[in-house]
Amino acid sequence: MVSTVGGGEYKSILESTPDFWKKEFKLNFESVFNCFHAVLPSMVKQNHGRLLCFLSTTGGLPGLSAYGASKAACKSLLESITAEHAKDHITANGIFPALFPLHFL
């Protein structure tokens, strides 16, 4: 299973609210957790599986604290799945795409 979910808004820590953080985590973490949680039982039963999640290199960038934290939570989830299910021949990996400017004509 591949999770490509990601999105959010630029807001400084002072501009953001608890509801804003909940919205960011619901989109960027909870959706990934729900998908992986749904497929793990069948992967365990098959004694094989592959999980892949797009993560982020935005940690520490201004205005992206909630987004960065939600993607860091995804990384931690992948690490936990790996630790818990390596014995079941299930791998969980992340891809960190880089930021780069795009100029459209």
C-alpha positions in Angstrom: 0.0 0.0 0.0 1.3 3.5 -0.9 0.1 6.5 1.0 0.6 9.8 -0.9 -1.6 12.0 1.3 -0.3 15.4 2.2 -1.5 18.9 2.4 -2.0 21.8 4.7 -1.8 25.5 5.2 1.0 27.9 6.2 0.4 29.2 9.7 2.9 30.3 12.3 2.7 28.6 15.7 1.2 31.8 17.1 -1.5 32.0 14.4 -2.4 28.3 14.6 -5.0 26.9 17.0 -5.6 23.5 18.5 -8.4 23.0 15.9 -5.9 23.8 13.1 -3.5 21.2 14.4 -6.2 18.6 14.7 -7.2 19.3 11.0 -3.6 18.9 9.9 -3.1 15.7 11.9 -6.4 14.3 10.6 -5.4 14.8 7.0 -1.7 13.9 7.2 -1.5 11.3 10.0 -4.8 9.9 10.8 -5.6 9.0 7.2 -2.3 7.2 6.9 -2.9 5.3 10.2 -6.4 4.3 9.2 -5.2 2.9 5.8 -2.3 1.0 7.2 -4.4 -0.3 10.1 -6.9 -1.6 7.7 -4.5 -3.6 5.5 -2.1 -4.9 8.2 -4.3 -7.8 9.3 -4.3 -9.2 5.8 -0.6 -8.7 5.4 0.1 -10.5 8.7 -2.2 -13.3 7.5 -0.2 -13.5 4.2 3.1 -13.3 6.1 4.1 -10.6 3.6 3.4 -6.9 2.9 4.8 -3.6 1.8 3.8 -0.2 3.2 5.1 3.0 1.7 4.4 6.6 2.9 5.4 9.9 1.5 7.0 12.0 4.3 8.4 15.5 4.3 11.6 17.4 4.7 9.7 20.5 5.9 10.5 20.1 9.6 11.7 23.4 10.9 10.4 25.6 8.1 8.4 28.7 9.2 4.7 28.3 8.9 4.8 24.5 8.6 5.1 23.3 12.1 1.7 21.4 12.2 2.3 19.9 8.8 5.9 18.9 9.7 4.9 17.4 13.0 2.1 15.4 11.3 4.6 14.0 8.8 7.1 13.2 11.6 4.3 11.2 13.3 3.9 9.2 10.1 7.7 8.5 10.2 7.3 7.3 13.8 4.4 5.1 12.8 6.5 3.5 10.0 9.3 2.8 12.5 6.8 1.2 14.9 5.2 -1.0 12.2 8.7 -2.1 11.2 9.6 -3.0 14.7 6.3 -4.9 15.4 6.0 -6.7 12.0 9.4 -7.5 10.6 8.8 -11.0 11.9 5.7 -11.1 9.6 7.9 -10.1 6.6 6.2 -6.7 6.4 8.3 -3.7 5.5 7.3 -0.1 6.1 9.3 2.7 4.4 9.1 6.4 3.8 10.0 8.6 0.9 11.3 12.1 1.6 10.7 14.2 -1.5 12.7 17.4 -1.6 11.3 20.9 -2.0 12.3 22.7 -5.2 10.9 25.7 -7.1 8.9 25.1 -10.2 8.6 27.7 -12.8 5.6 27.3 -15.1 5.5 28.9 -18.5 
